[in-house]
Amino acid sequence: MSDTTTMDSAHSALSAELPAPSVATLVVVWSAEEPWRVGECLVPAAGPAGDLFLFGRGEPKDDDEHPRVMLRRMRAGRVDEAAQLADAHVSRAQLLLRSTSRGLEITNVGKRALLVDGRTVTEALVLPGQLVEIKRQLVFLCTRRTAAIAALREPHASLIPAFGEADDYGTVGESPAAWALRDEIAFVAKRDEHVLLRGGSGAGKELAAIAIHALSARRDHRMVSRNAATFPSGLVDAELFGSAANYPNAGMPERPGLIGEADRSTLFLDEIGELPVGLDAHLLRVLDEAGDYQRLGESRRRTADIRLIAATNRPLERLKFDLVARFSIRVMLPSLNDRREDVPLMAHHFLRVIADEDDTVAQRFFSQPAKTGGARRQPRVTKELMSALVTHAYATDARELRALLWRAITTSTGDAIELTDGVREMLGAPSSSDEKSPSAPPKITREILVAALASHDGKREEVWRELGLTSRHVLKRLLKKFGINDAGEPGSPPVDD
């Protein structure tokens, strides 16, 4: 082998070890016409730095002034071109995009207005964390991503769901953070070591524990789970290690304890930081290779072959050092605040779960499959609500998101799930009556409705969007309320589409 070849190989190996540079990326978080697009990305950095890229409806054509950037579906180990944008309300040439070291320079060249964080602009430098809206049609979240997501080191079909769906263990997300978590779960599952899961309340630690056990060599035995905070005071030893028959009182049955139940399987202890001081020493013996423990009321020692998966939301320094040291594998679960682009996908997932159990919710707030571009029905969620959910600072992650969605469901008055005053209160945002936003739609009067119908030749699709209504169904109810037809003529019932 020549010196040149050797140097080239070394350079290639070194390059492979270096982290790929991240670029500003727009991720779809809401779409009026094509809600299945949530999670798709625009990465306008395929050419030399400083290149301009065009985004809009339809496919590239020879007469495009600039290279066209298309929506993509970025997944672990692959990048797929998404279906061409077909929304007729978006211009063929809508946005010009230029990637910079700070963010994205965006210029609006289409007919529909461009908004950044709710403000109408012609051009702007968009930074990660900001929302970009093609007025009432598409909302993007600006984030930073590499051009591709690394492939799973130990791929498993159960961890690779259909795009935007939950995997077999309940994890939802297409962000790099979500795929990195799946990758770590798959890798950790094959290593029969004790695992400490860390993350905030509601981050999904139990889901991760279930996935690790299901993908491990212990999966044929039932995982034993318990929240350490629920152990009755004074009975922790008995709950954890078990007790002999007739102990402490005659007639008491034998109790195997959680350790005994989990022999040859996995024991998941949530909130392990809540274990009483002093019990750690007993637990440490079990965590050693011998798996040594003793039931209350017994003189003989037992052994159990267990894998312990523990979870905590406490800082490591607040846990007993000897206990932490027994966990050779530690997994940190990302917060929703670290993967905001997954919030809409999680919201859609939670709403589908609710709708599967509640036909009233399904009938009222979901579109039929024929109108969604896919086999699954899509929830109707207003852009105001989704934008608020994406930008909210979460304290309890998935639990908080579910609570917000339930509040929205119970307080929405139309056929779309809305940003109601009840939701605003939970978000700590001002109520709609307190807001002074110049972009807020005016109260719809009969005169406004007649004028809008006349200006759009009675085309309902244009009218309800122009008036800022949540859907065509709201417009239909207004037409009926005022007793006018699509042409704005009084005294006639509205014409059905």
Secondary structure in CASP SS format (residue, H / E / C, confidence):
PFRMAT SS
TARGET T0000
AUTHOR 0000-0000-0000
METHOD secondary structure of the structure
MODEL  1
M C 1.00
S C 1.00
D H 1.00
T H 1.00
T H 1.00
T H 1.00
M H 1.00
D H 1.00
S H 1.00
A H 1.00
H H 1.00
S H 1.00
A H 1.00
L H 1.00
S H 1.00
A H 1.00
E H 1.00
L C 1.00
P C 1.00
A C 1.00
P C 1.00
S C 1.00
V E 1.00
A E 1.00
T E 1.00
L E 1.00
V E 1.00
V E 1.00
V E 1.00
W E 1.00
S E 1.00
A C 1.00
E C 1.00
E C 1.00
P H 1.00
W H 1.00
R H 1.00
V C 1.00
G C 1.00
E C 1.00
C E 1.00
L E 1.00
V C 1.00
P C 1.00
A C 1.00
A C 1.00
G C 1.00
P C 1.00
A C 1.00
G C 1.00
D C 1.00
L E 1.00
F E 1.00
L E 1.00
F E 1.00
G C 1.00
R C 1.00
G C 1.00
E C 1.00
P C 1.00
K C 1.00
D C 1.00
D C 1.00
D C 1.00
E C 1.00
H C 1.00
P C 1.00
R E 1.00
V C 1.00
M C 1.00
L C 1.00
R E 1.00
R E 1.00
M E 1.00
R E 1.00
A E 1.00
G C 1.00
R E 1.00
V E 1.00
D E 1.00
E E 1.00
A C 1.00
A C 1.00
Q C 1.00
L C 1.00
A C 1.00
D C 1.00
A C 1.00
H C 1.00
V C 1.00
S C 1.00
R C 1.00
A C 1.00
Q C 1.00
L E 1.00
L E 1.00
L E 1.00
R E 1.00
S E 1.00
T C 1.00
S C 1.00
R C 1.00
G C 1.00
L E 1.00
E E 1.00
I E 1.00
T E 1.00
N E 1.00
V C 1.00
G C 1.00
K C 1.00
R C 1.00
A C 1.00
L E 1.00
L E 1.00
V E 1.00
D C 1.00
G C 1.00
R E 1.00
T E 1.00
V E 1.00
T C 1.00
E E 1.00
A E 1.00
L E 1.00
V E 1.00
L C 1.00
P C 1.00
G C 1.00
Q C 1.00
L E 1.00
V E 1.00
E E 1.00
I E 1.00
K C 1.00
R C 1.00
Q C 1.00
L E 1.00
V E 1.00
F E 1.00
L E 1.00
C E 1.00
T E 1.00
R E 1.00
R E 1.00
T C 1.00
A C 1.00
A C 1.00
I E 1.00
A C 1.00
A C 1.00
L C 1.00
R C 1.00
E C 1.00
P C 1.00
H C 1.00
A H 1.00
S H 1.00
L H 1.00
I C 1.00
P C 1.00
A C 1.00
F C 1.00
G C 1.00
E C 1.00
A E 1.00
D C 1.00
D C 1.00
Y C 1.00
G C 1.00
T C 1.00
V E 1.00
G C 1.00
E C 1.00
S C 1.00
P H 1.00
A H 1.00
A H 1.00
W H 1.00
A H 1.00
L H 1.00
R H 1.00
D H 1.00
E H 1.00
I H 1.00
A H 1.00
F H 1.00
V H 1.00
A H 1.00
K C 1.00
R C 1.00
D C 1.00
E C 1.00
H C 1.00
V E 1.00
L E 1.00
L E 1.00
R E 1.00
G C 1.00
G C 1.00
S C 1.00
G C 1.00
A C 1.00
G C 1.00
K H 1.00
E H 1.00
L H 1.00
A H 1.00
A H 1.00
I H 1.00
A H 1.00
I H 1.00
H H 1.00
A H 1.00
L C 1.00
S C 1.00
A C 1.00
R C 1.00
R C 1.00
D C 1.00
H C 1.00
R C 1.00
M C 1.00
V E 1.00
S E 1.00
R E 1.00
N E 1.00
A H 1.00
A H 1.00
T H 1.00
F C 1.00
P C 1.00
S C 1.00
G C 1.00
L C 1.00
V H 1.00
D H 1.00
A H 1.00
E H 1.00
L H 1.00
F H 1.00
G C 1.00
S E 1.00
A C 1.00
A C 1.00
N C 1.00
Y C 1.00
P C 1.00
N C 1.00
A C 1.00
G C 1.00
M C 1.00
P C 1.00
E C 1.00
R E 1.00
P C 1.00
G H 1.00
L H 1.00
I H 1.00
G H 1.00
E H 1.00
A C 1.00
D C 1.00
R C 1.00
S C 1.00
T E 1.00
L E 1.00
F E 1.00
L E 1.00
D E 1.00
E C 1.00
I H 1.00
G H 1.00
E H 1.00
L C 1.00
P C 1.00
V C 1.00
G C 1.00
L H 1.00
D H 1.00
A H 1.00
H H 1.00
L H 1.00
L H 1.00
R H 1.00
V H 1.00
L H 1.00
D C 1.00
E C 1.00
A C 1.00
G C 1.00
D E 1.00
Y E 1.00
Q C 1.00
R C 1.00
L E 1.00
G C 1.00
E C 1.00
S C 1.00
R C 1.00
R C 1.00
R E 1.00
T E 1.00
A C 1.00
D C 1.00
I C 1.00
R E 1.00
L E 1.00
I E 1.00
A E 1.00
A E 1.00
T E 1.00
N C 1.00
R C 1.00
P C 1.00
L H 1.00
E H 1.00
R H 1.00
L C 1.00
K C 1.00
F H 1.00
D H 1.00
L H 1.00
V H 1.00
A H 1.00
R C 1.00
F C 1.00
S C 1.00
I E 1.00
R E 1.00
V E 1.00
M E 1.00
L C 1.00
P C 1.00
S C 1.00
L H 1.00
N H 1.00
D H 1.00
R C 1.00
R H 1.00
E H 1.00
D H 1.00
V H 1.00
P H 1.00
L H 1.00
M H 1.00
A H 1.00
H H 1.00
H H 1.00
F H 1.00
L H 1.00
R H 1.00
V H 1.00
I H 1.00
A H 1.00
D H 1.00
E H 1.00
D C 1.00
D H 1.00
T H 1.00
V H 1.00
A H 1.00
Q H 1.00
R H 1.00
F H 1.00
F E 1.00
S C 1.00
Q C 1.00
P H 1.00
A H 1.00
K H 1.00
T C 1.00
G C 1.00
G C 1.00
A C 1.00
R C 1.00
R C 1.00
Q C 1.00
P E 1.00
R C 1.00
V E 1.00
T C 1.00
K H 1.00
E H 1.00
L H 1.00
M H 1.00
S H 1.00
A H 1.00
L H 1.00
V H 1.00
T H 1.00
H C 1.00
A C 1.00
Y C 1.00
A C 1.00
T C 1.00
D H 1.00
A H 1.00
R H 1.00
E H 1.00
L H 1.00
R H 1.00
A H 1.00
L H 1.00
L H 1.00
W H 1.00
R H 1.00
A H 1.00
I H 1.00
T H 1.00
T H 1.00
S C 1.00
T C 1.00
G C 1.00
D C 1.00
A C 1.00
I E 1.00
E C 1.00
L C 1.00
T C 1.00
D H 1.00
G H 1.00
V H 1.00
R H 1.00
E H 1.00
M H 1.00
L H 1.00
G C 1.00
A C 1.00
P C 1.00
S C 1.00
S C 1.00
S C 1.00
D C 1.00
E C 1.00
K C 1.00
S C 1.00
P C 1.00
S C 1.00
A C 1.00
P C 1.00
P C 1.00
K C 1.00
I C 1.00
T C 1.00
R H 1.00
E H 1.00
I H 1.00
L H 1.00
V H 1.00
A H 1.00
A H 1.00
L H 1.00
A H 1.00
S H 1.00
H C 1.00
D C 1.00
G C 1.00
K C 1.00
R H 1.00
E H 1.00
E H 1.00
V H 1.00
W H 1.00
R H 1.00
E H 1.00
L C 1.00
G C 1.00
L C 1.00
T C 1.00
S C 1.00
R H 1.00
H H 1.00
V H 1.00
L H 1.00
K H 1.00
R H 1.00
L H 1.00
L H 1.00
K H 1.00
K H 1.00
F H 1.00
G C 1.00
I E 1.00
N C 1.00
D C 1.00
A C 1.00
G C 1.00
E C 1.00
P E 1.00
G C 1.00
S C 1.00
P C 1.00
P C 1.00
V C 1.00
D C 1.00
D C 1.00
END
